Amino acid sequence: MKRRKVELPRKIYDFPDGRVKHVNWREVEPMPPGKWPGIYGDVETELIVSRENNGSKQTVMGRSVYHPGSYHEPHCHFYAEEFIYCLSGKCVVGSV
């Protein structure tokens, strides 16, 4: 698989007004199926931190449950890092 190399400027951001917001993921409404293109099968997703949910300007964090046979097409984010933390089962992680 050929990797694309993209040089991006890096900045350090402060919390808005010096505040930190605590979010309980159990209180976040699940997203309706089919909201994001490229996700196929039985996938449950909560968008925990986002611009829409709590005004985040630079960060997005979600929680997804991929049931057997479900998948997300290979993709990349040119202006964001991404991490995957698999709690159970097996997964294949990669980038385009």
Backbone as CSV, one residue per row, in Angstrom:
resi,resn,N_x,N_y,N_z,CA_x,CA_y,CA_z,C_x,C_y,C_z
1,MET,0.843,-1.163,0.000,0.000,0.000,0.000,0.899,1.241,0.000
2,LYS,0.673,2.154,-0.928,1.489,3.355,-1.035,0.967,4.431,-0.085
3,ARG,1.866,4.988,0.714,1.483,6.046,1.650,1.712,7.409,1.031
4,ARG,0.829,8.324,1.322,1.004,9.705,0.891,1.702,10.476,2.000
5,LYS,2.665,11.284,1.620,3.347,12.104,2.619,2.842,13.532,2.472
6,VAL,2.314,14.061,3.552,1.765,15.415,3.540,2.424,16.196,4.668
7,GLU,3.027,17.319,4.344,3.621,18.184,5.361,2.555,19.159,5.845
8,LEU,2.288,19.154,7.135,1.261,20.022,7.706,1.862,20.882,8.806
9,PRO,1.406,22.123,8.931,1.883,22.960,10.029,1.332,22.443,11.355
10,ARG,2.110,22.542,12.407,1.674,22.110,13.737,1.540,23.327,14.640
11,LYS,0.487,23.353,15.436,0.258,24.438,16.383,-0.109,23.842,17.730
12,ILE,0.080,24.607,18.797,-0.366,24.207,20.128,-1.583,25.051,20.460
13,TYR,-2.660,24.374,20.853,-3.908,25.070,21.141,-4.194,25.057,22.636
14,ASP,-4.756,26.141,23.141,-5.191,26.218,24.527,-6.665,25.849,24.607
15,PHE,-7.113,25.423,25.796,-8.541,25.201,25.990,-9.250,26.541,25.923
16,PRO,-10.452,26.602,25.331,-11.181,27.871,25.278,-11.432,28.401,26.683
17,ASP,-11.062,29.623,26.919,-11.252,30.278,28.221,-10.642,29.488,29.375
18,GLY,-9.679,28.619,29.105,-9.028,27.862,30.166,-9.898,26.793,30.798
19,ARG,-11.023,26.429,30.181,-11.942,25.455,30.775,-11.786,24.080,30.133
20,VAL,-12.061,23.062,30.910,-12.090,21.689,30.430,-13.515,21.185,30.599
21,LYS,-14.056,20.507,29.584,-15.421,19.990,29.661,-15.384,18.478,29.801
22,HIS,-16.072,17.951,30.802,-16.159,16.511,31.023,-17.401,15.976,30.320
23,VAL,-17.249,14.852,29.606,-18.351,14.252,28.857,-18.443,12.776,29.226
24,ASN,-19.641,12.321,29.583,-19.887,10.902,29.829,-20.432,10.304,28.541
25,TRP,-19.699,9.386,27.922,-20.115,8.852,26.623,-21.464,8.147,26.695
26,ARG,-21.846,7.660,27.876,-23.141,6.984,28.007,-24.313,7.957,27.852
27,GLU,-24.046,9.241,27.984,-25.101,10.250,27.859,-25.210,10.816,26.447
28,VAL,-24.365,10.349,25.528,-24.373,10.849,24.153,-25.300,9.975,23.310
29,GLU,-26.196,10.613,22.561,-27.127,9.881,21.698,-26.368,9.187,20.562
30,PRO,-26.706,7.927,20.267,-26.070,7.250,19.131,-26.432,7.939,17.819
31,MET,-25.523,7.878,16.871,-25.784,8.443,15.546,-26.683,7.493,14.772
32,PRO,-27.545,8.026,13.916,-28.369,7.133,13.092,-27.494,6.358,12.114
33,PRO,-27.835,5.089,11.837,-27.042,4.309,10.877,-26.994,5.007,9.523
34,GLY,-25.863,4.854,8.839,-25.725,5.420,7.504,-25.373,6.892,7.469
35,LYS,-25.037,7.498,8.632,-24.720,8.927,8.657,-23.400,9.219,7.950
36,TRP,-22.411,8.363,8.132,-21.107,8.599,7.515,-20.931,7.707,6.298
37,PRO,-20.496,8.276,5.171,-20.226,7.436,4.001,-19.008,6.554,4.263
38,GLY,-19.000,5.397,3.675,-17.851,4.508,3.806,-17.960,3.506,4.934
39,ILE,-19.007,3.598,5.782,-19.208,2.630,6.857,-20.303,1.670,6.412
40,TYR,-20.002,0.370,6.472,-20.935,-0.641,5.987,-21.202,-1.685,7.061
41,GLY,-22.426,-2.160,7.118,-22.795,-3.218,8.051,-23.401,-2.652,9.321
42,ASP,-23.434,-3.492,10.337,-24.059,-3.152,11.615,-23.029,-2.465,12.517
43,VAL,-23.044,-1.141,12.530,-22.077,-0.352,13.296,-22.835,0.617,14.196
44,GLU,-22.517,0.599,15.486,-23.093,1.555,16.438,-22.034,2.614,16.718
45,THR,-22.382,3.888,16.570,-21.404,4.958,16.751,-21.979,6.085,17.589
46,GLU,-21.205,6.558,18.553,-21.519,7.779,19.288,-20.397,8.770,19.014
47,LEU,-20.741,9.975,18.609,-19.763,11.038,18.424,-19.711,11.797,19.746
48,ILE,-18.711,11.503,20.564,-18.649,11.988,21.940,-18.164,13.428,22.011
49,VAL,-17.090,13.732,21.317,-16.552,15.094,21.290,-16.573,15.566,19.847
50,SER,-17.239,16.697,19.595,-17.307,17.249,18.244,-17.767,18.698,18.317
51,ARG,-17.664,19.381,17.210,-18.140,20.762,17.122,-19.637,20.816,17.423
52,GLU,-20.400,19.863,16.858,-21.850,19.868,17.017,-22.278,19.530,18.444
53,ASN,-21.606,18.566,19.079,-22.026,18.104,20.406,-21.628,19.036,21.536
54,ASN,-20.408,19.562,21.488,-19.959,20.374,22.615,-19.004,21.491,22.228
55,GLY,-19.070,21.930,20.988,-18.322,23.113,20.582,-16.840,22.922,20.357
56,SER,-16.359,21.689,20.293,-14.939,21.452,20.063,-14.531,22.018,18.705
57,LYS,-13.401,22.714,18.678,-12.943,23.320,17.424,-11.857,22.499,16.741
58,GLN,-11.103,21.711,17.499,-9.954,21.011,16.927,-9.971,19.503,17.155
59,THR,-10.932,18.987,17.923,-10.888,17.584,18.315,-12.211,16.882,18.034
60,VAL,-12.116,15.650,17.572,-13.279,14.780,17.422,-12.924,13.453,18.077
61,MET,-13.845,12.913,18.865,-13.639,11.595,19.461,-14.948,10.830,19.392
62,GLY,-14.868,9.611,18.928,-16.068,8.794,18.826,-15.849,7.427,19.427
63,ARG,-16.941,6.724,19.592,-16.918,5.344,20.071,-17.747,4.542,19.091
64,SER,-17.169,3.478,18.560,-17.883,2.654,17.587,-17.812,1.187,17.975
65,VAL,-18.901,0.490,17.729,-18.951,-0.961,17.888,-19.212,-1.533,16.499
66,TYR,-18.248,-2.284,15.990,-18.369,-2.929,14.685,-18.758,-4.385,14.924
67,HIS,-19.959,-4.743,14.534,-20.407,-6.127,14.675,-19.795,-6.953,13.547
68,PRO,-19.736,-8.283,13.695,-19.069,-9.127,12.693,-19.511,-8.806,11.262
69,GLY,-18.517,-8.672,10.385,-18.773,-8.388,8.975,-18.871,-6.911,8.642
70,SER,-18.920,-6.037,9.645,-19.004,-4.590,9.404,-17.611,-4.035,9.153
71,TYR,-17.541,-2.922,8.433,-16.235,-2.328,8.165,-16.372,-0.870,7.745
72,HIS,-15.238,-0.186,7.798,-15.110,1.199,7.326,-14.099,1.151,6.189
73,GLU,-14.445,1.728,5.039,-13.516,1.729,3.903,-12.198,2.393,4.299
74,PRO,-11.072,1.945,3.725,-9.795,2.613,3.991,-9.883,4.096,3.629
75,HIS,-9.316,4.922,4.482,-9.363,6.368,4.269,-8.220,7.010,5.048
76,CYS,-8.041,8.308,4.878,-7.043,9.031,5.665,-7.580,10.414,6.004
77,HIS,-6.984,10.999,7.022,-7.327,12.351,7.449,-6.076,13.205,7.257
78,PHE,-6.117,14.146,6.333,-4.933,14.960,6.055,-4.630,15.970,7.157
79,TYR,-5.623,16.370,7.930,-5.413,17.413,8.934,-5.704,16.932,10.345
80,ALA,-5.651,15.622,10.578,-5.921,15.113,11.922,-5.230,13.771,12.119
81,GLU,-4.833,13.515,13.343,-4.349,12.189,13.695,-5.572,11.338,14.051
82,GLU,-5.386,10.024,13.995,-6.471,9.119,14.372,-5.861,7.962,15.135
83,PHE,-6.557,7.501,16.176,-6.084,6.309,16.868,-7.243,5.334,17.022
84,ILE,-6.909,4.066,17.061,-7.883,2.996,17.207,-7.497,2.211,18.453
85,TYR,-8.456,1.955,19.313,-8.233,1.166,20.522,-9.261,0.046,20.512
86,CYS,-8.816,-1.164,20.246,-9.711,-2.315,20.119,-9.841,-2.988,21.485
87,LEU,-11.055,-2.987,22.048,-11.272,-3.576,23.368,-11.474,-5.085,23.319
88,SER,-12.085,-5.577,22.247,-12.254,-7.020,22.110,-12.406,-7.369,20.637
89,GLY,-12.171,-8.631,20.324,-12.254,-9.055,18.934,-10.956,-8.762,18.202
90,LYS,-11.038,-8.693,16.878,-9.868,-8.434,16.040,-10.213,-7.341,15.048
91,CYS,-9.201,-6.576,14.649,-9.426,-5.555,13.627,-8.163,-5.395,12.790
92,VAL,-8.339,-4.857,11.607,-7.231,-4.523,10.724,-7.263,-3.018,10.564
93,VAL,-6.150,-2.360,10.853,-6.081,-0.904,10.788,-5.057,-0.521,9.743
94,GLY,-5.394,0.453,8.919,-4.467,0.915,7.896,-4.893,2.264,7.370
95,SER,-4.169,2.755,6.406,-4.443,4.064,5.827,-4.186,3.999,4.331
96,VAL,-4.770,4.940,3.609,-4.571,5.017,2.164,-3.457,5.990,1.888
